[in-house]
Amino acid sequence: MLFADHDKLLMIGDSITDCGRARPVGEGVYEALGKGYVSLIEALIGATYPERTIRIANMGTSGDTVRHLKERWETDVLALKPHWLSILIGINDVWRQFDNPAMKEWHVYIDEYETTLHELVEKTRPLVKGLVIMSPFYLESNESDPMRATMDLYGQAAKRIAESHDCIFVDLQAAFDHMLKHVYPATLTWDRVHPNAPGQMVIARAFLNAVGYEWDRSAD
């Protein structure tokens, strides 16, 4: 696994990351990391690599777009000085265009999304050991669906940024598409956006695979 002894991993994003995490910083005991993929990642790493004492913080905030991330980047990322950073953002950037089409001031279109995410990654990548960018996703198997098609464009932008800044890219849409070959979207989410426990595990599994987690490892 890529994380070394005593590394600090900070995971930032929207409600998919938030999942009821503690404020102001989501780290510590019990449910401080929330009830989503961040806590699953901590549990699996803690159980399998206990000797490394990896510190994980959840800085997800429900409703966030990349515009919101930019507003809180200094306090919620840079000031916390992580060794590793994970970003999952873009779902609300797309969703607001479809569930609130008249509220255009809430919309974050693709150009702003890519430019802003690029700026955040560019300023942060030299400060961390590694940076993971996970793609936004929509749990709809019909790729011609307007929101799914738009989400795919944002996922492609996230991939371009990851590749241009030596980041790890995690294609969550592909991971969910594999699941959707076998189950109906309602099995994983009530609104095609917020995953239930199995859906959160899809995210955790994809992330851990990307950072070299050994699933069959016995703790030393």
Residue pairs with C-beta under 8 A, 6 or more apart in sequence:
1 45
1 49
1 52
1 211
1 212
1 213
1 214
2 84
2 130
2 211
2 212
3 9
3 45
3 49
3 52
3 54
3 83
3 84
3 211
4 52
4 83
4 129
5 51
5 52
5 53
6 52
6 53
6 54
6 55
7 52
7 54
7 55
7 83
7 84
7 129
8 54
8 55
8 56
8 57
8 80
8 81
8 82
8 83
8 84
9 54
9 55
9 56
9 57
9 82
9 83
9 84
9 85
9 86
10 56
10 57
10 59
10 77
10 80
10 82
10 84
10 85
10 86
11 17
11 38
11 41
11 56
11 57
11 58
11 59
11 60
11 85
11 86
11 88
12 59
12 60
12 69
12 76
12 77
12 85
12 86
12 87
12 88
12 89
13 60
13 61
13 64
13 86
13 87
13 88
13 89
13 134
14 60
14 61
14 62
14 63
14 64
14 65
14 88
14 89
14 91
14 92
15 60
15 61
15 62
15 63
15 64
15 92
15 194
16 36
16 37
16 60
16 88
16 91
16 193
16 194
16 195
16 203
17 34
17 36
17 37
17 38
17 58
17 59
17 60
17 88
18 26
18 34
18 36
18 58
18 60
18 61
18 62
19 34
19 35
19 36
19 37
19 38
19 39
19 58
19 60
19 200
20 31
20 34
20 35
21 31
21 32
21 33
21 34
21 38
21 58
21 59
21 60
22 28
22 31
22 32
22 33
22 34
22 58
25 57
25 59
25 80
26 32
26 33
26 34
26 38
26 57
26 58
26 59
26 60
27 33
27 55
27 56
27 57
27 58
31 39
32 58
33 39
33 42
33 56
33 57
33 58
34 58
34 60
35 200
36 60
36 195
36 200
36 203
37 200
37 201
37 203
37 204
37 207
38 56
38 58
38 60
39 58
40 200
40 201
40 204
41 56
41 204
41 207
41 208
42 54
42 56
44 204
44 208
44 213
45 52
45 54
45 56
45 208
45 213
46 54
47 219
48 213
48 214
48 215
48 217
48 219
49 217
49 219
50 219
51 219
51 220
57 80
57 82
59 76
59 77
59 80
60 88
61 68
61 72
63 92
64 89
64 92
65 89
65 90
65 92
65 93
65 96
65 108
65 113
66 89
66 90
66 93
66 108
66 112
66 113
66 116
66 117
66 120
67 93
67 108
67 112
67 116
69 87
69 89
69 116
69 120
70 116
70 119
70 120
73 120
73 124
77 85
77 124
78 124
78 127
81 127
82 128
83 128
83 129
83 130
84 128
84 129
84 130
84 131
84 132
85 124
85 128
85 130
85 131
85 132
86 131
86 132
86 133
86 134
86 207
87 117
87 120
87 121
87 131
87 132
87 133
87 134
88 134
88 136
88 172
88 203
89 117
89 136
90 113
90 117
90 135
90 136
90 151
90 154
90 155
90 157
90 158
91 136
91 137
91 138
91 151
91 193
92 108
93 107
93 108
93 109
93 113
93 136
93 154
94 136
94 138
94 147
94 150
94 151
94 154
95 147
95 193
96 103
96 106
96 107
96 108
97 107
97 109
97 150
98 146
98 147
98 150
100 106
108 116
110 153
110 154
110 157
113 154
113 157
114 157
114 160
114 161
117 133
117 157
117 158
117 161
118 161
118 164
121 131
121 133
121 161
121 162
121 165
121 167
122 165
124 131
125 131
125 165
125 166
125 167
130 167
130 168
130 211
131 162
131 165
131 167
131 168
132 167
132 168
132 169
132 170
132 207
132 210
132 211
133 158
133 159
133 161
133 162
133 167
133 168
133 169
133 170
134 158
134 169
134 170
134 172
134 203
134 206
134 207
135 154
135 155
135 158
135 159
135 169
135 170
135 171
135 172
135 173
135 174
136 151
136 154
136 155
136 158
136 172
136 173
137 151
137 155
137 172
137 173
137 176
138 145
138 147
138 148
138 151
138 173
138 192
138 193
139 176
139 180
139 185
139 188
139 189
139 192
139 193
139 195
139 199
140 147
140 148
140 185
140 192
141 177
141 180
141 181
141 185
142 148
143 149
143 152
151 173
152 173
155 171
155 172
155 173
158 169
159 169
159 171
161 167
162 168
162 169
163 169
168 210
168 211
169 210
170 206
170 207
170 210
171 206
172 202
172 203
172 206
175 202
175 203
175 205
175 206
176 188
176 199
176 202
179 188
179 199
179 202
180 188
185 192
187 198
188 195
188 196
188 198
188 199
188 202
189 195
189 196
189 199
190 196
195 202
195 203
208 215
